[in-house]
Amino acid sequence: MSITKEQKTKITEEFRMHEKDTGSAEVQVAILTKRIENLRPHFATHKKDNHSKKGLIRLVNNRKKHLRYLKTKNYEKYLEIVSKLGLRK
């Protein structure tokens, strides 16, 4: 369910802004999106798992906060990230 170190490194390399960037909003949104996508199959089989659902809601809200920050600070980068990850239509 969680992402592996290799997946996280790959995502970081794809979305980072400079060589040592590991914590920018773009990278964090991408990592959170991958974690949310990994939880989808779990909820398909375990519909009444309310404890994990609370964690999923926490992840979604955290991603929403990062996207809101990115939207106010750098709108072009926000649009790029949203289209690259396929979040909004």
TIDREN-14893 format. One record per residue: residue number from 1; residue in three letters; x, y, z of N, C-alpha, C in turn. Coordinates in pm, 1 decimal. Last residue first. Layout:
N
<sedo><n>NUM</n><res>ALA</res><n_px>X</n_px><n_py>Y</n_py><n_pz>Z</n_pz><ca_px>X</ca_px><ca_py>Y</ca_py><ca_pz>Z</ca_pz><c_px>X</c_px><c_py>Y</c_py><c_pz>Z</c_pz></sedo>
...
//
This chain:
89
<sedo><n>89</n><res>LYS</res><n_px>-1018.5</n_px><n_py>1806.6</n_py><n_pz>-1410.9</n_pz><ca_px>-1057.0</ca_px><ca_py>1802.5</ca_py><ca_pz>-1551.9</ca_pz><c_px>-1092.1</c_px><c_py>1938.9</c_py><c_pz>-1602.4</c_pz></sedo>
<sedo><n>88</n><res>ARG</res><n_px>-738.4</n_px><n_py>1722.8</n_py><n_pz>-1202.7</n_pz><ca_px>-862.5</ca_px><ca_py>1795.7</ca_py><ca_pz>-1229.1</ca_pz><c_px>-892.2</c_px><c_py>1792.6</c_py><c_pz>-1377.5</c_pz></sedo>
<sedo><n>87</n><res>LEU</res><n_px>-520.2</n_px><n_py>1536.0</n_py><n_pz>-1215.9</n_pz><ca_px>-604.1</ca_px><ca_py>1552.1</ca_py><ca_pz>-1097.3</ca_pz><c_px>-738.6</c_px><c_py>1616.7</c_py><c_pz>-1126.0</c_pz></sedo>
<sedo><n>86</n><res>GLY</res><n_px>-299.2</n_px><n_py>1447.7</n_py><n_pz>-1372.6</n_pz><ca_px>-436.0</ca_px><ca_py>1416.8</ca_py><ca_pz>-1410.5</ca_pz><c_px>-534.0</c_px><c_py>1431.2</c_py><c_pz>-1296.2</c_pz></sedo>
<sedo><n>85</n><res>LEU</res><n_px>-37.2</n_px><n_py>1513.5</n_py><n_pz>-1344.9</n_pz><ca_px>-88.5</ca_px><ca_py>1408.0</ca_py><ca_pz>-1256.9</ca_pz><c_px>-231.8</c_px><c_py>1368.6</c_py><c_pz>-1290.9</c_pz></sedo>
<sedo><n>84</n><res>LYS</res><n_px>-18.3</n_px><n_py>1713.8</n_py><n_pz>-1538.6</n_pz><ca_px>74.7</ca_px><ca_py>1601.2</ca_py><ca_pz>-1541.9</ca_pz><c_px>24.9</c_px><c_py>1482.5</c_py><c_pz>-1459.2</c_pz></sedo>
<sedo><n>83</n><res>SER</res><n_px>-211.6</n_px><n_py>1898.1</n_py><n_pz>-1458.3</n_pz><ca_px>-227.8</ca_px><ca_py>1827.1</ca_py><ca_pz>-1585.6</ca_pz><c_px>-138.5</c_px><c_py>1704.7</c_py><c_pz>-1593.6</c_pz></sedo>
<sedo><n>82</n><res>VAL</res><n_px>-106.9</n_px><n_py>1974.8</n_py><n_pz>-1211.6</n_pz><ca_px>-242.3</ca_px><ca_py>1919.0</ca_py><ca_pz>-1218.5</ca_pz><c_px>-260.6</c_px><c_py>1842.3</c_py><c_pz>-1349.5</c_pz></sedo>
<sedo><n>81</n><res>ILE</res><n_px>142.7</n_px><n_py>2081.6</n_py><n_pz>-1287.6</n_pz><ca_px>135.7</ca_px><ca_py>1965.3</ca_py><ca_pz>-1197.3</ca_pz><c_px>-0.5</c_px><c_py>1896.1</c_py><c_pz>-1209.4</c_pz></sedo>
<sedo><n>80</n><res>GLU</res><n_px>62.0</n_px><n_py>2300.1</n_py><n_pz>-1448.3</n_pz><ca_px>148.8</ca_px><ca_py>2194.7</ca_py><ca_pz>-1502.2</ca_pz><c_px>138.0</c_px><c_py>2066.5</c_py><c_pz>-1418.8</c_pz></sedo>
<sedo><n>79</n><res>LEU</res><n_px>-83.6</n_px><n_py>2456.6</n_py><n_pz>-1270.0</n_pz><ca_px>-151.1</ca_px><ca_py>2400.6</ca_py><ca_pz>-1387.0</ca_pz><c_px>-71.1</c_px><c_py>2286.4</c_py><c_pz>-1447.5</c_pz></sedo>
<sedo><n>78</n><res>TYR</res><n_px>128.8</n_px><n_py>2519.1</n_py><n_pz>-1092.5</n_pz><ca_px>8.8</ca_px><ca_py>2449.1</ca_py><ca_pz>-1045.7</ca_pz><c_px>-62.7</c_px><c_py>2382.1</c_py><c_pz>-1162.8</c_pz></sedo>
<sedo><n>77</n><res>LYS</res><n_px>293.3</n_px><n_py>2668.9</n_py><n_pz>-1255.3</n_pz><ca_px>342.8</ca_px><ca_py>2540.9</ca_py><ca_pz>-1205.3</ca_pz><c_px>226.6</c_px><c_py>2455.3</c_py><c_pz>-1154.4</c_pz></sedo>
<sedo><n>76</n><res>GLU</res><n_px>125.5</n_px><n_py>2890.5</n_py><n_pz>-1287.6</n_pz><ca_px>167.3</ca_px><ca_py>2813.6</ca_py><ca_pz>-1404.4</ca_pz><c_px>216.4</c_px><c_py>2674.6</c_py><c_pz>-1362.7</c_pz></sedo>
<sedo><n>75</n><res>TYR</res><n_px>100.4</n_px><n_py>2991.3</n_py><n_pz>-1025.4</n_pz><ca_px>-16.5</ca_px><ca_py>2935.8</ca_py><ca_pz>-1092.6</ca_pz><c_px>21.5</c_px><c_py>2850.8</c_py><c_pz>-1213.9</c_pz></sedo>
<sedo><n>74</n><res>ASN</res><n_px>248.0</n_px><n_py>3000.2</n_py><n_pz>-747.0</n_pz><ca_px>296.7</ca_px><ca_py>2982.3</ca_py><ca_pz>-884.1</ca_pz><c_px>188.4</c_px><c_py>2911.4</c_py><c_pz>-965.3</c_pz></sedo>
<sedo><n>73</n><res>LYS</res><n_px>101.5</n_px><n_py>3067.9</n_py><n_pz>-511.6</n_pz><ca_px>240.2</ca_px><ca_py>3110.9</ca_py><ca_pz>-529.5</ca_pz><c_px>286.8</c_px><c_py>3105.8</c_py><c_pz>-674.9</c_pz></sedo>
<sedo><n>72</n><res>THR</res><n_px>-157.8</n_px><n_py>2962.8</n_py><n_pz>-528.6</n_pz><ca_px>-140.0</ca_px><ca_py>3104.0</ca_py><ca_pz>-494.3</ca_pz><c_px>0.7</c_px><c_py>3153.4</c_py><c_pz>-524.6</c_pz></sedo>
<sedo><n>71</n><res>LYS</res><n_px>-109.6</n_px><n_py>2697.4</n_py><n_pz>-598.9</n_pz><ca_px>-195.6</ca_px><ca_py>2778.9</ca_py><ca_pz>-684.0</ca_pz><c_px>-176.4</c_px><c_py>2927.2</c_py><c_pz>-655.1</c_pz></sedo>
<sedo><n>70</n><res>LEU</res><n_px>38.7</n_px><n_py>2604.0</n_py><n_pz>-385.1</n_pz><ca_px>102.0</ca_px><ca_py>2612.5</ca_py><ca_pz>-515.6</ca_pz><c_px>21.9</c_px><c_py>2702.4</c_py><c_pz>-609.8</c_pz></sedo>
<sedo><n>69</n><res>TYR</res><n_px>-161.8</n_px><n_py>2604.7</n_py><n_pz>-186.9</n_pz><ca_px>-40.8</ca_px><ca_py>2685.6</ca_py><ca_pz>-172.0</ca_pz><c_px>25.1</c_px><c_py>2708.4</c_py><c_pz>-307.3</c_pz></sedo>
<sedo><n>68</n><res>ARG</res><n_px>-336.3</n_px><n_py>2416.1</n_py><n_pz>-297.5</n_pz><ca_px>-383.1</ca_px><ca_py>2552.8</ca_py><ca_pz>-274.7</ca_pz><c_px>-264.3</c_px><c_py>2647.9</c_py><c_pz>-259.9</c_pz></sedo>
<sedo><n>67</n><res>LEU</res><n_px>-173.0</n_px><n_py>2188.9</n_py><n_pz>-291.5</n_pz><ca_px>-219.2</ca_px><ca_py>2242.1</ca_py><ca_pz>-420.1</ca_pz><c_px>-268.4</c_px><c_py>2386.4</c_py><c_pz>-405.8</c_pz></sedo>
<sedo><n>66</n><res>HIS</res><n_px>-144.3</n_px><n_py>2155.8</n_py><n_pz>-15.4</n_pz><ca_px>-26.4</ca_px><ca_py>2182.3</ca_py><ca_pz>-97.7</ca_pz><c_px>-65.7</c_px><c_py>2240.5</c_py><c_pz>-233.2</c_pz></sedo>
<sedo><n>65</n><res>LYS</res><n_px>-412.0</n_px><n_py>2104.0</n_py><n_pz>52.1</n_pz><ca_px>-342.3</ca_px><ca_py>2219.2</ca_py><ca_pz>108.9</ca_pz><c_px>-220.5</c_px><c_py>2256.3</c_py><c_pz>25.6</c_pz></sedo>
<sedo><n>64</n><res>LYS</res><n_px>-455.9</n_px><n_py>1864.6</n_py><n_pz>-86.5</n_pz><ca_px>-534.6</ca_px><ca_py>1982.8</ca_py><ca_pz>-120.4</ca_pz><c_px>-468.9</c_px><c_py>2110.1</c_py><c_pz>-67.8</c_pz></sedo>
<sedo><n>63</n><res>ARG</res><n_px>-286.1</n_px><n_py>1692.1</n_py><n_pz>48.1</n_pz><ca_px>-258.4</ca_px><ca_py>1723.3</ca_py><ca_pz>-92.1</ca_pz><c_px>-332.7</c_px><c_py>1849.6</c_py><c_pz>-134.2</c_pz></sedo>
<sedo><n>62</n><res>ASN</res><n_px>-423.3</n_px><n_py>1688.2</n_py><n_pz>291.8</n_pz><ca_px>-285.9</ca_px><ca_py>1737.9</ca_py><ca_pz>287.5</ca_pz><c_px>-248.3</c_px><c_py>1776.3</c_py><c_pz>145.0</c_pz></sedo>
<sedo><n>61</n><res>ASN</res><n_px>-662.1</n_px><n_py>1568.9</n_py><n_pz>212.8</n_pz><ca_px>-662.9</ca_px><ca_py>1706.2</ca_py><ca_pz>264.3</ca_pz><c_px>-524.0</c_px><c_py>1767.6</c_py><c_pz>261.6</c_pz></sedo>
<sedo><n>60</n><res>VAL</res><n_px>-566.3</n_px><n_py>1314.7</n_py><n_pz>139.3</n_pz><ca_px>-633.0</ca_px><ca_py>1399.3</ca_py><ca_pz>40.1</ca_pz><c_px>-633.5</c_px><c_py>1545.2</c_py><c_pz>85.8</c_pz></sedo>
<sedo><n>59</n><res>LEU</res><n_px>-466.0</n_px><n_py>1221.1</n_py><n_pz>386.7</n_pz><ca_px>-377.9</ca_px><ca_py>1237.1</ca_py><ca_pz>271.1</ca_pz><c_px>-437.7</c_px><c_py>1331.0</c_py><c_pz>166.9</c_pz></sedo>
<sedo><n>58</n><res>ARG</res><n_px>-702.7</n_px><n_py>1215.9</n_py><n_pz>537.1</n_pz><ca_px>-591.7</ca_px><ca_py>1300.1</ca_py><ca_pz>580.7</ca_pz><c_px>-494.9</c_px><c_py>1325.6</c_py><c_pz>464.8</c_pz></sedo>
<sedo><n>57</n><res>ILE</res><n_px>-843.5</n_px><n_py>1023.7</n_py><n_pz>398.8</n_pz><ca_px>-896.4</ca_px><ca_py>1160.2</ca_py><ca_pz>402.8</ca_pz><c_px>-787.6</c_px><c_py>1257.2</c_py><c_pz>445.0</c_pz></sedo>
<sedo><n>56</n><res>LEU</res><n_px>-682.6</n_px><n_py>803.6</n_py><n_pz>458.7</n_pz><ca_px>-698.0</ca_px><ca_py>847.8</ca_py><ca_pz>320.6</ca_pz><c_px>-747.7</c_px><c_py>991.5</c_py><c_pz>315.8</c_pz></sedo>
<sedo><n>55</n><res>GLY</res><n_px>-723.4</n_px><n_py>782.0</n_py><n_pz>733.4</n_pz><ca_px>-590.4</ca_px><ca_py>812.5</ca_py><ca_pz>682.0</ca_pz><c_px>-594.6</c_px><c_py>861.6</c_py><c_pz>539.0</c_pz></sedo>
<sedo><n>54</n><res>LYS</res><n_px>-992.9</n_px><n_py>712.5</n_py><n_pz>729.4</n_pz><ca_px>-952.2</ca_px><ca_py>835.7</ca_py><ca_pz>796.1</ca_pz><c_px>-813.3</c_px><c_py>878.2</c_py><c_pz>749.5</c_pz></sedo>
<sedo><n>53</n><res>LYS</res><n_px>-977.5</n_px><n_py>466.7</n_py><n_pz>606.0</n_pz><ca_px>-1045.6</ca_px><ca_py>575.7</ca_py><ca_pz>535.9</ca_pz><c_px>-1009.8</c_px><c_py>710.2</c_py><c_pz>597.5</c_pz></sedo>
<sedo><n>52</n><res>SER</res><n_px>-867.1</n_px><n_py>309.1</n_py><n_pz>797.5</n_pz><ca_px>-784.0</ca_px><ca_py>345.5</ca_py><ca_pz>683.2</ca_pz><c_px>-845.9</c_px><c_py>459.8</c_py><c_pz>604.6</c_pz></sedo>
<sedo><n>51</n><res>HIS</res><n_px>-1095.9</n_px><n_py>298.2</n_py><n_pz>959.4</n_pz><ca_px>-969.8</ca_px><ca_py>347.6</ca_py><ca_pz>1012.3</ca_pz><c_px>-876.0</c_px><c_py>389.5</c_py><c_pz>900.1</c_pz></sedo>
<sedo><n>50</n><res>ASN</res><n_px>-1300.2</n_px><n_py>179.8</n_py><n_pz>809.3</n_pz><ca_px>-1309.8</ca_px><ca_py>321.1</ca_py><ca_pz>844.7</ca_pz><c_px>-1179.7</c_px><c_py>378.2</c_py><c_pz>898.0</c_pz></sedo>
<sedo><n>49</n><res>ASP</res><n_px>-1363.7</n_px><n_py>-34.2</n_py><n_pz>593.4</n_pz><ca_px>-1241.0</ca_px><ca_py>-6.6</ca_py><ca_pz>668.0</ca_pz><c_px>-1234.0</c_px><c_py>142.5</c_py><c_pz>701.1</c_pz></sedo>
<sedo><n>48</n><res>LYS</res><n_px>-1565.0</n_px><n_py>-128.2</n_py><n_pz>432.5</n_pz><ca_px>-1599.9</ca_px><ca_py>-78.8</ca_py><ca_pz>565.1</ca_pz><c_px>-1478.0</c_px><c_py>-50.0</c_py><c_pz>653.3</c_pz></sedo>
<sedo><n>47</n><res>LYS</res><n_px>-1458.3</n_px><n_py>-226.8</n_py><n_pz>193.5</n_pz><ca_px>-1543.4</ca_px><ca_py>-108.6</ca_py><ca_pz>189.3</ca_pz><c_px>-1570.5</c_px><c_py>-47.9</c_py><c_pz>327.3</c_pz></sedo>
<sedo><n>46</n><res>HIS</res><n_px>-1215.0</n_px><n_py>-369.1</n_py><n_pz>72.2</n_pz><ca_px>-1249.9</ca_px><ca_py>-347.8</ca_py><ca_pz>213.3</ca_pz><c_px>-1331.3</c_px><c_py>-219.4</c_py><c_pz>225.9</c_pz></sedo>
<sedo><n>45</n><res>THR</res><n_px>-1182.9</n_px><n_py>-362.1</n_py><n_pz>-205.3</n_pz><ca_px>-1210.5</ca_px><ca_py>-490.0</ca_py><ca_pz>-140.5</ca_pz><c_px>-1258.9</c_px><c_py>-474.4</c_py><c_pz>4.0</c_pz></sedo>
<sedo><n>44</n><res>ALA</res><n_px>-1149.1</n_px><n_py>-95.0</n_py><n_pz>-256.5</n_pz><ca_px>-1239.2</ca_px><ca_py>-170.3</ca_py><ca_pz>-343.6</ca_pz><c_px>-1277.6</c_px><c_py>-303.1</c_py><c_pz>-278.4</c_pz></sedo>
<sedo><n>43</n><res>PHE</res><n_px>-956.7</n_px><n_py>-14.4</n_py><n_pz>-82.0</n_pz><ca_px>-1094.4</ca_px><ca_py>23.2</ca_py><ca_pz>-51.6</ca_pz><c_px>-1194.4</c_px><c_py>-43.2</c_py><c_pz>-144.8</c_pz></sedo>
<sedo><n>42</n><res>HIS</res><n_px>-733.2</n_px><n_py>-120.9</n_py><n_pz>-212.4</n_pz><ca_px>-765.1</ca_px><ca_py>-163.6</ca_py><ca_pz>-76.9</ca_pz><c_px>-911.3</c_px><c_py>-133.3</c_py><c_pz>-44.6</c_pz></sedo>
<sedo><n>41</n><res>PRO</res><n_px>-719.4</n_px><n_py>21.7</n_py><n_pz>-453.6</n_pz><ca_px>-756.5</ca_px><ca_py>-120.8</ca_py><ca_pz>-454.7</ca_pz><c_px>-795.1</c_px><c_py>-174.0</c_py><c_pz>-316.9</c_pz></sedo>
<sedo><n>40</n><res>ARG</res><n_px>-649.0</n_px><n_py>288.8</n_py><n_pz>-346.6</n_pz><ca_px>-775.3</ca_px><ca_py>260.1</ca_py><ca_pz>-414.5</ca_pz><c_px>-810.7</c_px><c_py>111.4</c_py><c_pz>-417.5</c_pz></sedo>
<sedo><n>39</n><res>LEU</res><n_px>-394.8</n_px><n_py>331.2</n_py><n_pz>-249.2</n_pz><ca_px>-498.2</ca_px><ca_py>290.5</ca_py><ca_pz>-154.2</ca_pz><c_px>-629.8</c_px><c_py>251.9</c_py><c_pz>-221.7</c_pz></sedo>
<sedo><n>38</n><res>ASN</res><n_px>-242.3</n_px><n_py>425.2</n_py><n_pz>-457.8</n_pz><ca_px>-212.7</ca_px><ca_py>291.2</ca_py><ca_pz>-406.9</ca_pz><c_px>-318.4</c_px><c_py>240.9</c_py><c_pz>-309.3</c_pz></sedo>
<sedo><n>37</n><res>GLU</res><n_px>-338.8</n_px><n_py>685.4</n_py><n_pz>-483.2</n_pz><ca_px>-369.8</ca_px><ca_py>587.7</ca_py><ca_pz>-588.2</ca_pz><c_px>-343.6</c_px><c_py>444.4</c_py><c_pz>-541.4</c_pz></sedo>
<sedo><n>36</n><res>ILE</res><n_px>-220.4</n_px><n_py>795.8</n_py><n_pz>-256.5</n_pz><ca_px>-366.2</ca_px><ca_py>788.4</ca_py><ca_pz>-265.3</ca_pz><c_px>-407.3</c_px><c_py>685.5</c_py><c_pz>-369.8</c_pz></sedo>
<sedo><n>35</n><res>ARG</res><n_px>50.5</n_px><n_py>782.3</n_py><n_pz>-327.0</n_pz><ca_px>3.1</ca_px><ca_py>709.5</ca_py><ca_pz>-209.4</ca_pz><c_px>-148.7</c_px><c_py>692.0</c_py><c_pz>-211.9</c_pz></sedo>
<sedo><n>34</n><res>LYS</res><n_px>50.1</n_px><n_py>953.8</n_py><n_pz>-549.9</n_pz><ca_px>86.7</ca_px><ca_py>812.7</ca_py><ca_pz>-567.5</ca_pz><c_px>37.0</c_px><c_py>729.7</c_py><c_pz>-449.0</c_pz></sedo>
<sedo><n>33</n><res>THR</res><n_px>-17.0</n_px><n_py>1193.9</n_py><n_pz>-423.2</n_pz><ca_px>-104.6</ca_px><ca_py>1138.9</ca_py><ca_pz>-526.2</ca_pz><c_px>-76.3</c_px><c_py>991.3</c_py><c_pz>-547.5</c_pz></sedo>
<sedo><n>32</n><res>LEU</res><n_px>205.9</n_px><n_py>1232.4</n_py><n_pz>-259.0</n_pz><ca_px>74.5</ca_px><ca_py>1209.8</ca_py><ca_pz>-198.4</ca_pz><c_px>-23.0</c_px><c_py>1149.8</c_py><c_pz>-298.8</c_pz></sedo>
<sedo><n>31</n><res>ILE</res><n_px>398.0</n_px><n_py>1277.1</n_py><n_pz>-459.8</n_pz><ca_px>411.4</ca_px><ca_py>1162.5</ca_py><ca_pz>-369.5</ca_pz><c_px>276.2</c_px><c_py>1130.1</c_py><c_pz>-303.5</c_pz></sedo>
<sedo><n>30</n><res>ALA</res><n_px>298.7</n_px><n_py>1513.8</n_py><n_pz>-578.1</n_pz><ca_px>316.6</ca_px><ca_py>1392.9</ca_py><ca_pz>-658.4</ca_pz><c_px>325.2</c_px><c_py>1267.8</c_py><c_pz>-570.1</c_pz></sedo>
<sedo><n>29</n><res>VAL</res><n_px>306.9</n_px><n_py>1690.5</n_py><n_pz>-362.2</n_pz><ca_px>178.9</ca_px><ca_py>1660.9</ca_py><ca_pz>-426.0</ca_pz><c_px>189.3</c_px><c_py>1531.8</c_py><c_pz>-506.1</c_pz></sedo>
<sedo><n>28</n><res>GLN</res><n_px>584.3</n_px><n_py>1695.9</n_py><n_pz>-314.1</n_pz><ca_px>494.0</ca_px><ca_py>1642.4</ca_py><ca_pz>-213.0</ca_pz><c_px>357.8</c_px><c_py>1607.6</c_py><c_pz>-269.8</c_pz></sedo>
<sedo><n>27</n><res>VAL</res><n_px>678.6</n_px><n_py>1817.8</n_py><n_pz>-546.4</n_pz><ca_px>721.0</ca_px><ca_py>1681.8</ca_py><ca_pz>-513.5</ca_pz><c_px>624.0</c_px><c_py>1619.3</c_py><c_pz>-413.9</c_pz></sedo>
<sedo><n>26</n><res>GLU</res><n_px>556.1</n_px><n_py>2069.4</n_py><n_pz>-523.3</n_pz><ca_px>534.5</ca_px><ca_py>1985.9</ca_py><ca_pz>-641.0</ca_pz><c_px>566.5</c_px><c_py>1840.3</c_py><c_pz>-612.0</c_pz></sedo>
<sedo><n>25</n><res>ALA</res><n_px>655.6</n_px><n_py>2175.9</n_py><n_pz>-286.5</n_pz><ca_px>513.1</ca_px><ca_py>2144.1</ca_py><ca_pz>-295.7</ca_pz><c_px>484.4</c_px><c_py>2051.7</c_py><c_pz>-413.6</c_pz></sedo>
<sedo><n>24</n><res>SER</res><n_px>969.8</n_px><n_py>2020.8</n_py><n_pz>-199.7</n_pz><ca_px>887.9</ca_px><ca_py>2128.3</ca_py><ca_pz>-255.3</ca_pz><c_px>743.6</c_px><c_py>2081.9</c_py><c_pz>-268.5</c_pz></sedo>
<sedo><n>23</n><res>GLY</res><n_px>1151.5</n_px><n_py>1835.6</n_py><n_pz>-100.2</n_pz><ca_px>1037.3</ca_px><ca_py>1872.5</ca_py><ca_pz>-18.7</ca_pz><c_px>952.8</c_px><c_py>1984.2</c_py><c_pz>-74.3</c_pz></sedo>
<sedo><n>22</n><res>THR</res><n_px>1375.9</n_px><n_py>1789.0</n_py><n_pz>-245.1</n_pz><ca_px>1298.8</ca_px><ca_py>1671.5</ca_py><ca_pz>-204.8</ca_pz><c_px>1170.3</c_px><c_py>1709.3</c_py><c_pz>-133.2</c_pz></sedo>
<sedo><n>21</n><res>ASP</res><n_px>1628.3</n_px><n_py>1906.6</n_py><n_pz>-441.5</n_pz><ca_px>1489.9</ca_px><ca_py>1932.7</ca_py><ca_pz>-403.6</ca_pz><c_px>1418.0</c_px><c_py>1802.3</c_py><c_pz>-370.5</c_pz></sedo>
<sedo><n>20</n><res>LYS</res><n_px>1883.9</n_px><n_py>1912.2</n_py><n_pz>-539.0</n_pz><ca_px>1863.6</ca_px><ca_py>1863.8</ca_py><ca_pz>-401.9</ca_pz><c_px>1720.6</c_px><c_py>1884.9</c_py><c_pz>-351.9</c_pz></sedo>
<sedo><n>19</n><res>GLU</res><n_px>1856.3</n_px><n_py>2009.2</n_py><n_pz>-810.5</n_pz><ca_px>1924.3</ca_px><ca_py>1883.5</ca_py><ca_pz>-779.8</ca_pz><c_px>1890.2</c_px><c_py>1827.9</c_py><c_pz>-641.0</c_pz></sedo>
<sedo><n>18</n><res>HIS</res><n_px>1521.8</n_px><n_py>2147.0</n_py><n_pz>-855.2</n_pz><ca_px>1668.0</ca_px><ca_py>2152.4</ca_py><ca_pz>-866.3</ca_pz><c_px>1726.0</c_px><c_py>2023.2</c_py><c_pz>-811.7</c_pz></sedo>
<sedo><n>17</n><res>MET</res><n_px>1260.4</n_px><n_py>2060.1</n_py><n_pz>-859.2</n_pz><ca_px>1291.3</ca_px><ca_py>2185.3</ca_py><ca_pz>-926.0</ca_pz><c_px>1441.6</c_px><c_py>2202.9</c_py><c_pz>-945.2</c_pz></sedo>
<sedo><n>16</n><res>ARG</res><n_px>1113.2</n_px><n_py>1734.2</n_py><n_pz>-920.0</n_pz><ca_px>1194.4</ca_px><ca_py>1830.0</ca_py><ca_pz>-844.6</ca_pz><c_px>1231.2</c_px><c_py>1951.3</c_py><c_pz>-929.2</c_pz></sedo>
<sedo><n>15</n><res>PHE</res><n_px>971.4</n_px><n_py>1536.4</n_py><n_pz>-1053.7</n_pz><ca_px>902.6</ca_px><ca_py>1660.3</ca_py><ca_pz>-1019.3</ca_pz><c_px>988.9</c_px><c_py>1762.7</c_py><c_pz>-947.5</c_pz></sedo>
<sedo><n>14</n><res>GLU</res><n_px>1144.4</n_px><n_py>1317.8</n_py><n_pz>-1102.9</n_pz><ca_px>1059.0</ca_px><ca_py>1368.9</ca_py><ca_pz>-1209.2</ca_pz><c_px>1004.4</c_px><c_py>1508.0</c_py><c_pz>-1178.4</c_pz></sedo>
<sedo><n>13</n><res>GLU</res><n_px>1267.8</n_px><n_py>1263.4</n_py><n_pz>-860.8</n_pz><ca_px>1349.8</ca_px><ca_py>1303.6</ca_py><ca_pz>-974.4</ca_pz><c_px>1266.1</c_px><c_py>1365.2</c_py><c_pz>-1085.9</c_pz></sedo>
<sedo><n>12</n><res>THR</res><n_px>1041.4</n_px><n_py>1185.3</n_py><n_pz>-711.9</n_pz><ca_px>1118.7</ca_px><ca_py>1302.9</ca_py><ca_pz>-673.2</ca_pz><c_px>1202.1</c_px><c_py>1353.5</c_py><c_pz>-789.2</c_pz></sedo>
<sedo><n>11</n><res>ILE</res><n_px>969.8</n_px><n_py>948.9</n_py><n_pz>-843.3</n_pz><ca_px>877.5</ca_px><ca_py>1062.2</ca_py><ca_pz>-841.4</ca_pz><c_px>951.2</c_px><c_py>1191.2</c_py><c_pz>-808.5</c_pz></sedo>
<sedo><n>10</n><res>LYS</res><n_px>1199.0</n_px><n_py>794.7</n_py><n_pz>-785.1</n_pz><ca_px>1160.8</ca_px><ca_py>820.8</ca_py><ca_pz>-924.0</ca_pz><c_px>1068.4</c_px><c_py>942.4</c_py><c_pz>-933.0</c_pz></sedo>
<sedo><n>9</n><res>THR</res><n_px>1186.2</n_px><n_py>783.2</n_py><n_pz>-506.5</n_pz><ca_px>1300.8</ca_px><ca_py>845.1</ca_py><ca_pz>-571.3</ca_pz><c_px>1267.6</c_px><c_py>882.0</c_py><c_pz>-715.2</c_pz></sedo>
<sedo><n>8</n><res>LYS</res><n_px>947.2</n_px><n_py>640.8</n_py><n_pz>-475.2</n_pz><ca_px>957.9</ca_px><ca_py>775.6</ca_py><ca_pz>-421.8</ca_pz><c_px>1073.7</c_px><c_py>851.2</c_py><c_pz>-486.3</c_pz></sedo>
<sedo><n>7</n><res>GLN</res><n_px>1017.3</n_px><n_py>396.6</n_py><n_pz>-588.9</n_pz><ca_px>908.9</ca_px><ca_py>475.2</ca_py><ca_pz>-647.5</ca_pz><c_px>917.8</c_px><c_py>620.5</c_py><c_pz>-602.9</c_pz></sedo>
<sedo><n>6</n><res>GLU</res><n_px>1220.1</n_px><n_py>319.2</n_py><n_pz>-410.7</n_pz><ca_px>1252.1</ca_px><ca_py>339.4</ca_py><ca_pz>-551.8</ca_pz><c_px>1144.1</c_px><c_py>422.8</c_py><c_pz>-620.9</c_pz></sedo>
<sedo><n>5</n><res>LYS</res><n_px>1080.9</n_px><n_py>288.8</n_py><n_pz>-173.7</n_pz><ca_px>1184.4</ca_px><ca_py>390.8</ca_py><ca_pz>-181.0</ca_pz><c_px>1220.0</c_px><c_py>421.7</c_py><c_pz>-326.4</c_pz></sedo>
<sedo><n>4</n><res>THR</res><n_px>729.2</n_px><n_py>240.7</n_py><n_pz>-238.4</n_pz><ca_px>863.8</ca_px><ca_py>195.5</ca_py><ca_pz>-207.6</ca_pz><c_px>962.2</c_px><c_py>310.5</c_py><c_pz>-222.2</c_pz></sedo>
<sedo><n>3</n><res>ILE</res><n_px>429.6</n_px><n_py>344.8</n_py><n_pz>-74.2</n_pz><ca_px>517.5</ca_px><ca_py>344.3</ca_py><ca_pz>-190.2</ca_pz><c_px>657.4</c_px><c_py>303.2</c_py><c_pz>-146.8</c_pz></sedo>
<sedo><n>2</n><res>SER</res><n_px>187.5</n_px><n_py>125.4</n_py><n_pz>78.0</n_pz><ca_px>277.2</ca_px><ca_py>239.3</ca_py><ca_pz>79.6</ca_pz><c_px>367.6</c_px><c_py>233.1</c_py><c_pz>-42.7</c_pz></sedo>
<sedo><n>1</n><res>MET</res><n_px>81.1</n_px><n_py>-118.9</n_py><n_pz>0.0</n_pz><ca_px>0.0</ca_px><ca_py>0.0</ca_py><ca_pz>0.0</ca_pz><c_px>85.5</c_px><c_py>125.3</c_py><c_pz>0.0</c_pz></sedo>
//
